[in-house]
């Protein structure tokens, strides 16, 4: 039996019309799929309803894959694909499998000989890098930094040192309600010539991308980033 294809279906980064950030082929593909693996079934249903899907929502199978999903549960998620049906993978982070637990399913699909098809859509990490003015030739994404203040400061100094030695842009994110604390730590810890970029609400009407040194942040003030999706970047 011919195996199905695993489509990596991007989603908007916030409450905007899907057609404003997703190409028509992505929308057409998502409308035609009847099987999905999603980080959140509730969010996936809302996205499919907004398209709208070619099928009634009650006929669409949505199975969850999130940070709590065990590796032992992944083979069951491939069952429709092995039975010849196409499946869409949806993330809460814009692009599936980037800073996302869906990467584990993609890896297993490759091992099972299933075709993986990544589709074009918004990635907050790349959009932030593009708009930062920092090095796009040499960069690294580190996910979340430690929540303990001392450990966080230590990790930031390590990343700054690595950036200074290799000209690398360091990219990381934070839980939205800790954004203000992260920015305050960056301004206090980073050297005076280090560039700090704060990219908030990417692709939304309230989008803001600002790159400044610590002294410039102190002089010009900081934006309101509390509970707003934000990507942080530094280059020493």
Secondary structure as UniProt FT lines:
FT   STRAND          5..9
FT   HELIX           18..20
FT   HELIX           24..32
FT   STRAND          35..38
FT   HELIX           41..51
FT   HELIX           57..59
FT   STRAND          61..64
FT   TURN            67..68
FT   HELIX           71..73
FT   HELIX           74..77
FT   HELIX           79..82
FT   TURN            83..84
FT   STRAND          87..90
FT   TURN            96..97
FT   HELIX           102..111
FT   TURN            112..113
FT   STRAND          115..118
FT   HELIX           124..132
FT   STRAND          139..144
FT   HELIX           149..166
FT   STRAND          169..173
FT   HELIX           176..178
FT   HELIX           179..189
FT   TURN            192..193
FT   STRAND          195..200
FT   TURN            202..203
FT   TURN            205..206
FT   STRAND          208..213
FT   HELIX           214..220
FT   TURN            226..227
FT   STRAND          230..235
//
